[in-house]
Amino acid sequence: MLLQSLPAIRLCDGMAQRFQHGNPVPSAGSAGKCRVYRSPSELLGLGERDEQGILHPRRLIVMS
């Protein structure tokens, strides 16, 4: 599966920080896998939204 084929979610700074530390965050939208960004160009990783609207980190990207 190509990354570009997944829907994109952009998180505010506070939620992005929680997500980067491996914590689930609330997110509106349909359930399934997605790309997660802090800004239009800062990819944080891959997440998966559950049926209750919680976005769970699945793969995180560490930038140095």
Helices and strands as residue ranges (DSSP letters): G 3-5, E 8-10, H 13-20, E 25-26, E 32-39, E 42-49, E 54-60
